């Protein structure tokens, strides 16, 4: 992979010097890109590589300004305020970012990426017909995704009776996720409690609270905060001997037990295609919101062994990646 050199501007913004194929038009499109830490650099690389392949050339038909921010509403608001006078199209990651953009970015096309339930949280009118200035790629293909995660955890821990849900306070994903989990937990006769955190520093206290409740399993609600703290959550889950199910494969690579979630790198590429279609004249209102191209199951056998668990053969057969 060819190494890129970035030019950092004031306010944490990064300009993307891009080499590409063919010039698309005489106009230079100004693209703003807001992401977060964690996998942010790798997702950015996938996104820009796809733009390369679509023929965009820095300074000839596109200028991309990147801002890396914490997964917090205020930080995203500040980044958007700085970008707005300088961009024609906005690309923004995550549900929190999508909600902020809905409020502050009403006059430019917005491509959101990895957003949970964009209809439920009011970003678009419907998936086939967004109807406004926003479109993009959802994180969850359907509301039953969390039920499937809970079912996977139950298959690995058949005696499971009490589960905890770890959620970021104020994350728009939570309402949608809890609706699915509450219904699924009731059908499986599971007792469920929820622990909220507002920052990564809250995690040790949250896990101590979970321990005191004598919890037997953990479901992590996918979002920017939990994504950026995947490693810490995985390590604490193992330290507290909690079988855990996640929405991000990175948590399993870091030591979590199992995950079911979309390929974020594929979503990054899908985002570049949306940008291309908008530049070519399509309106976000008419571009259907896409679901992730594929979902992946990751299983950490080393963690399973440490917890004294045996992964069912049928689940291992379905896994996209088994961490030995």
C-alpha positions in Angstrom: 0.0 0.0 0.0 1.4 3.4 -0.9 2.1 5.6 2.0 0.3 9.0 2.1 1.6 12.2 3.5 -0.9 14.5 5.1 -0.8 18.2 5.6 -2.2 19.2 9.1 -3.9 22.5 9.3 -5.0 24.6 12.3 -7.8 23.2 14.4 -6.8 19.6 13.8 -7.8 19.5 10.2 -5.9 17.4 7.6 -5.7 18.1 3.9 -5.5 15.0 1.7 -2.9 15.2 -1.2 -4.4 12.7 -3.6 -3.1 11.0 -6.7 -5.7 9.6 -8.9 -6.6 8.6 -12.4 -8.7 11.0 -14.5 -10.0 14.5 -13.9 -13.8 14.5 -13.7 -14.7 18.1 -14.3 -13.3 21.6 -14.2 -14.9 22.3 -10.9 -12.9 21.6 -7.7 -15.2 19.9 -5.2 -14.5 20.6 -1.5 -15.1 17.6 0.7 -15.2 17.6 4.5 -14.6 14.4 6.3 -15.1 13.9 10.0 -14.0 10.8 11.8 -12.7 9.7 15.2 -9.8 7.8 16.6 -9.5 4.1 16.9 -9.7 2.7 13.4 -10.0 6.2 12.0 -6.7 6.3 10.1 -7.4 2.9 8.5 -10.9 3.8 7.5 -9.7 7.1 6.1 -7.1 5.2 4.0 -9.8 2.9 2.6 -12.0 5.9 1.8 -9.3 7.8 0.0 -8.1 4.8 -1.9 -11.6 4.3 -3.3 -11.7 8.0 -4.3 -8.4 7.4 -6.1 -9.9 4.5 -8.0 -12.9 6.6 -9.0 -10.5 9.1 -10.6 -10.3 12.1 -8.2 -7.2 14.2 -8.2 -6.3 16.7 -5.4 -6.3 20.3 -6.6 -7.8 19.4 -10.0 -11.3 18.1 -9.1 -11.3 17.6 -5.4 -9.9 18.9 -2.1 -10.6 16.8 1.0 -10.3 18.3 4.5 -10.3 15.8 7.3 -11.1 16.4 11.0 -10.4 13.8 13.7 -12.5 14.4 16.8 -13.5 12.6 20.0 -16.8 10.8 19.9 -18.6 13.7 21.7 -21.4 15.9 20.5 -19.6 19.2 21.4 -16.3 18.2 19.7 -18.2 17.3 16.5 -20.2 20.5 16.6 -16.9 22.5 16.8 -15.4 20.5 13.9 -18.5 21.1 11.7 -18.6 24.8 12.5 -15.0 25.1 11.3 -15.6 23.0 8.1 -18.9 24.5 6.9 -17.6 27.6 5.2 -15.0 25.6 3.3 -16.9 22.5 1.9 -19.5 21.5 -0.6 -20.1 17.9 0.7 -19.8 16.4 4.2 -18.9 12.8 5.0 -19.4 12.0 8.7 -18.9 8.8 10.7 -21.2 7.4 13.4 -24.7 7.9 14.8 -23.7 10.8 17.1 -22.0 12.6 14.2 -25.1 11.9 12.0 -27.4 13.5 14.5 -25.2 16.6 14.9 -25.0 16.9 11.1 -28.7 16.7 10.8 -29.0 19.8 13.0 -26.1 21.8 11.7 -25.5 20.8 8.1 -28.9 21.4 6.4 -27.6 23.3 3.4 -25.1 20.9 1.9 -25.2 17.2 0.9 -24.3 14.9 3.8 -23.1 11.3 3.5 -23.3 9.5 6.9 -21.4 6.2 7.5 -22.0 3.5 10.1 -25.2 5.0 11.5 -27.6 2.9 13.6 -31.2 3.1 12.5 -31.2 6.3 10.5 -35.0 6.3 10.1 -35.6 5.7 13.8 -33.4 8.6 14.9 -34.8 11.0 12.3 -32.0 11.4 9.8 -34.0 10.3 6.8 -37.7 9.7 6.0 -37.1 6.1 4.8 -34.2 4.0 3.6 -35.4 3.9 -0.1 -36.3 7.6 -0.1 -34.2 9.7 2.3 -36.1 12.8 1.3 -33.6 15.4 2.5 -29.9 16.4 2.2 -28.6 13.2 3.9 -28.0 9.7 2.8 -25.4 7.0 3.4 -24.7 3.6 5.0 -26.4 2.3 8.1 -24.6 0.2 10.7 -27.4 -2.2 11.5 -29.2 -4.0 8.7 -32.3 -4.5 10.8 -33.5 -4.1 14.4 -33.1 -7.8 15.1 -29.3 -7.6 14.9 -29.0 -7.1 18.7 -31.3 -10.0 19.2 -28.9 -12.1 17.1 -26.0 -11.0 19.2 -27.8 -12.0 22.4 -28.7 -15.3 20.9 -25.1 -16.0 20.0 -24.0 -15.2 23.6 -26.7 -17.5 24.9 -25.5 -20.3 22.6 -22.0 -20.0 23.9 -23.2 -19.7 27.6 -26.3 -22.0 27.7 -26.7 -21.4 31.5 -26.8 -17.6 31.0 -29.5 -16.0 33.2 -28.3 -12.5 34.0 -26.8 -10.2 31.4 -25.5 -6.6 31.5 -25.7 -4.1 28.6 -22.9 -1.6 28.4 -24.0 1.6 26.7 -22.7 5.2 26.2 -24.9 7.8 27.9 -26.7 9.9 25.3 -25.7 7.8 22.3 -28.7 7.8 19.9 -28.0 4.1 19.2 -29.1 3.1 22.7 -32.9 3.5 22.4 -33.0 1.5 19.2 -30.7 -1.2 20.6 -32.5 -1.5 23.9 -35.8 -2.0 22.2 -34.4 -5.0 20.4 -32.6 -6.4 23.4 -35.5 -6.1 25.8 -37.8 -8.0 23.5 -35.1 -10.7 22.9 -34.2 -11.0 26.6 -37.8 -11.5 27.6 -38.2 -14.3 25.0 -35.1 -16.0 26.3 -36.1 -15.5 30.0 -33.0 -13.5 30.7 -32.7 -10.8 33.4 -31.1 -7.7 31.9 -29.5 -4.6 33.5 -28.0 -1.6 31.8 -24.8 0.3 32.8 -24.0 3.6 31.2 -20.7 5.4 30.7 -19.9 8.9 29.4 -16.2 8.4 28.7 -13.5 5.8 28.5 -12.4 6.7 32.0 -15.8 5.5 33.4 -15.2 1.9 32.3 -13.3 0.5 35.3 -16.1 1.7 37.7 -18.8 0.4 35.2 -17.2 -3.1 35.3 -17.0 -3.1 39.1 -20.7 -2.2 39.2 -21.4 -5.1 36.8 -19.4 -7.5 39.0 -21.4 -6.5 42.1 -24.6 -7.4 40.3 -23.3 -11.0 39.7 -23.7 -10.7 36.0 -22.9 -13.7 33.8 -22.6 -12.1 30.3 -22.1 -8.7 28.6 -23.6 -7.1 25.5 -21.9 -4.0 24.3 -24.0 -1.5 22.4 -22.1 -0.4 19.3 -21.3 3.3 19.0 -18.4 5.8 18.7 -17.5 5.7 22.4 -17.5 1.9 22.6 -15.7 1.5 19.3 -12.9 3.9 20.3 -12.6 1.9 23.6 -12.9 -1.6 22.1 -9.6 -2.7 23.6 -10.2 -1.4 27.1 -13.7 -3.0 27.1 -12.3 -6.3 25.9 -9.5 -6.4 28.4 -11.9 -5.5 31.3 -14.4 -8.1 30.1 -11.7 -10.8 30.3 -10.3 -9.5 33.6 -13.8 -9.7 35.2 -14.4 -13.1 33.5 -17.4 -11.8 31.5 -18.3 -13.6 28.3 -18.9 -10.6 26.0 -20.6 -9.9 22.6 -19.7 -6.9 20.6 -20.6 -5.0 17.4 -17.0 -4.5 16.3 -14.6 -7.2 15.3 -11.7 -5.1 16.7 -13.0 -5.9 20.2 -12.6 -9.6 19.6 -9.2 -9.2 18.2 -8.3 -7.3 21.4 -9.7 -10.1 23.6 -13.5 -10.0 23.6 -15.3 -13.3 23.1 -17.5 -12.9 20.0 -18.8 -10.2 17.7 -21.4 -9.7 15.0 -21.0 -6.6 12.9 -20.5 -5.0 9.6 -17.2 -4.6 7.7 -16.3 -1.0 8.5 -13.7 -0.9 5.7 -16.4 -1.9 3.2 -18.6 0.9 4.6 -15.7 3.4 4.0 -15.6 2.4 0.4 -19.3 2.7 0.0 -19.1 6.2 1.3 -16.7 7.2 -1.4 -19.1 5.9 -4.0 -21.9 8.1 -2.5 -19.6 11.1 -2.9 -18.9 10.2 -6.5 -22.6 9.9 -7.3 -23.4 13.3 -5.7 -20.6 15.0 -7.6 -22.1 13.5 -10.8 -25.4 15.2 -10.1 -27.4 12.8 -7.8 -29.3 14.3 -4.9 -29.1 12.7 -1.4 -32.9 12.8 -1.3 -33.0 10.3 -4.2 -30.1 8.1 -3.1 -31.4 5.1 -1.0 -29.6 4.5 2.3 -27.6 1.3 1.9 -27.2 -1.4 4.5 -23.7 -2.9 5.1 -22.5 -5.2 2.3 -21.9 -8.0 4.7 -21.9 -8.9 8.4 -19.0 -10.8 10.0 -18.8 -13.1 13.0 -15.5 -13.0 14.9 -14.7 -15.5 17.7 -11.7 -15.5 20.1 -10.9 -19.1 21.0 -8.2 -18.0 23.4 -10.7 -16.0 25.4 -13.2 -18.8 25.3 -10.6 -21.2 26.8 -9.6 -18.7 29.5 -13.3 -18.4 30.5 -13.7 -22.2 30.4 -16.2 -22.0 27.5 -16.6 -24.3 24.5 -17.8 -22.6 21.3 -20.5 -24.7 19.6 -19.3 -26.3 16.4 -22.1 -24.7 14.3 -21.1 -21.3 15.5 -17.4 -21.9 14.7 -18.5 -23.1 11.2 -20.2 -19.8 10.6 -17.3 -17.6 11.8 -15.6 -15.3 9.4 -12.5 -15.2 11.6 -11.4 -17.3 14.6 -8.7 -15.8 16.8 -6.5 -18.6 18.1 
